[in-house]
Amino acid sequence: MTARDRTRRPVSKDKNSGARRPAARARRATLPMPSWIARKRDGAELDDDALRAIIDGASRGLVPDYQMAALLMAIVWRGLSPRELGTWLDAMVASGDRLSLDRIPGMKVDKHSTGGVGDKISLCLAPLVAACGVPVPMMSGRSLGHTGGTLDKLEAIPGFRTALGPRAFERVLEKAGLVLAGQSARLAPADRLLYALRDATATVESIPLIASSILSKKIAEGADALVMDVKVGSGAFLPERARARALARTIVELGGRAGLRVVALLTAMDQPIGRAVGNACELAEAIEILRGGGPADTRALTLRLGAEMLVLGRRARDRDAAAALIEGAIGSGAGLERLRRCVALQGGDLRVIDDPRRLPRAPRVKEIRARASGWLTRLDAGQLGRGATLLGAGRLRQDERVDAGVGIELDHKVGDEIERGERLATVRFNDPARWSAARTLLEQAFVMGAGPVRVSRRMVLETIA
């Protein structure tokens, strides 16, 4: 039986009407969910058969949402043992198709970020790594809360298709060396179901559930290796370093047990990456990096993550040699050409890659200016991200639409000396009411001090492998 066969619901005959109906409905009561929920609630482990039955049952509709939500909350409180988590991950992957990319030569390496503010790194990183000879099957997500989503940034390109079936996903990867797409309905469908439920029941922030969610997609998409970027700081999903480290270690160990080579980096997210916060404006900054320009921090993080991917992909012996290859792909324009090829294959308008001024740009403009002279001692990424979300650049619910043209363009970063009245940022928006709602948050994100502040330029805080 194939993974696809396993996801098909069996049907049975309704004796009264003669109509066919899902057999799952008739068997819903056969799973002893209350006893399993109680067992996990009380801190005991569930056996492998129970875990597989739960994931399979959730995928088939045998487990009602209220029972699954109760189990997820029990997992948030009690966790999963390494054995439980390994079985849970295997069952999530087995809930749908698993792509085989064997006919594409080389190690296939993906990169995933836990999400940050101004984090446009994937948009320039994937084309550069592909240009250096490592295929990049990148399955990305959308924004939720104050952290941005790669798919929303890509959809600022008119016509760009992020929804690709398995064959189209493989074809783009083969022809462009990279593919930038969303999660297919047939890949790890249990993850799609559980994530929506976790989002609605305040059970997202669980390290075992986060790790299995990320890895189920990466394994199902056919990746051989993964570079994991775990953000730390005020703009991060998990702000505390200890929790971020625990997540990184869990992903490295769990991925390794599942046959996926993983390197995780803890990276700083106390202030936004680069100068742009938004969708179209972040895409424009990524294109600027591919053209040899762009902010120093965006470029530095791109080089470091790219170097890790090339080492995992066996295209370079060490990070220094790999970084030199990435620099070469920027200088030659090979990375930009790979992005153009990917955009064309996924139906996007190439004119915006050649001229980013064609990207959406909200017409209303406000400036945030310094109220006193001094040094910028803090630029709160979390507040800027929440302010950008209120403007329409992000979403608080999964069904909300984002405004691609909304954005914040920063003139200064932490450590800069600033005169009173000097411009700190330019804010672009469409709806004046949204500006009114976001204004205080945005203004308070900039904290001035009377004296200079020591600024760490180190973006990578730890490497876990």
PyMOL commands that set and color helices and strands:
alter all, ss='L'
color gray80, all
select helices_A, chain A and resi 3-7+23-30+33-41+48-60+65-78+82-94+121-131+150-154+166-176+189-200+207-220+241-257+280-290+296-312+319-332+334-345+351-354+356-358+381-391+432-444
alter helices_A, ss='H'
color red, helices_A
select strands_A, chain A and resi 11-13+20-22+109-113+136-139+178-181+225-232+261-268+276-278+364-369+374-379+407-410+417-418+423-429+446-449+460-464
alter strands_A, ss='S'
color yellow, strands_A
deselect
rebuild
show_as cartoon
